[in-house]
Amino acid sequence: MEPGNITRISKFLLLGFSERPELQPLIFGLFLCMYLINVFGNLLIILAVSSDSHLHTPMYFFLANLSFIDFCFTSTTVPKMLWNIQTQTKVITYAGCITQMNFFITFAGMDDFLLSVMAYDRFVAICHPLHYMVIMNPRLCGLLVLVSWIICVLHSLVHTLMVLGLSFCTEVEIPHFFCELNQMIQLACSDTFLNNVVMYLAAMLLAGGPLAGILYSYSKIVSSICGISSAQGKYKAFSTCASHLSVVSLFYCASLGVYLSSAVTQSSHSSATASVMYTVVTPMLNPFIYSLRNRDIKRALKRIIGIQYYKNQSSKG
């Protein structure tokens, strides 16, 4: 690329999923429904945990944080896509693209770290039940979340600053529905060797590390459950981590599917479609997984809904 064709561009074009106009209303309706379910589901979990004193425990503290992250994670990408479909435009400003990428990396990392922290919480609860409240004290819980935030923000900041140093050609089209780091690096006209090295190294450390922690925690949990003599005791111990295990499996299987899809097909549109699983579908399903399998959450939600129903009836009367 000649130097004359390289400039500081002011916008990108997000191509999304389909160029066919007749499919746009269907895509808009589908993503709007999924986004609204995500928003209301995760906000209900946060409200239930914060309003019920019985849920002021480490497990539900981490769950409320996960719900907040899932809400922010989806809100980083979907509203802009819906706006572009509604206004029939594909434009996102350079500053908007960099900002979206920055927040996406932060919240994706926080999702990963919180799942690892929640696995550690379940490990302590099952393997060291008598010392659970001593080990998982409020100070440690807050510290674990704070350290996760610091690591993820710094990680995102490094990538953002490195992308800001890249030069892009004019008329840059992103074959995705949001500004994804890998797509941005591929579209750059300047040398991206260092960006790729940092991206893959960070992925191995900051994705592999939490995954290793989750696998280690669950290996100890399984070993501890196998040591329980009664079948009822085994079921009770397993049920305390079944929801978290379901969310972990969904998150990592979806993420793995994205990278396998992009590696096998070499198609950006296939990668964008696969990305929907862990950017939209997984955060949307998390509230259902935790509420449907958790009696405490269901009781708190019923109480909230009951209070609202009573208030509405009183106002009508």
Disulfide bonds with the S-S distance in Angstrom:
Cys97-Cys179 1.90
Cys169-Cys189 1.61
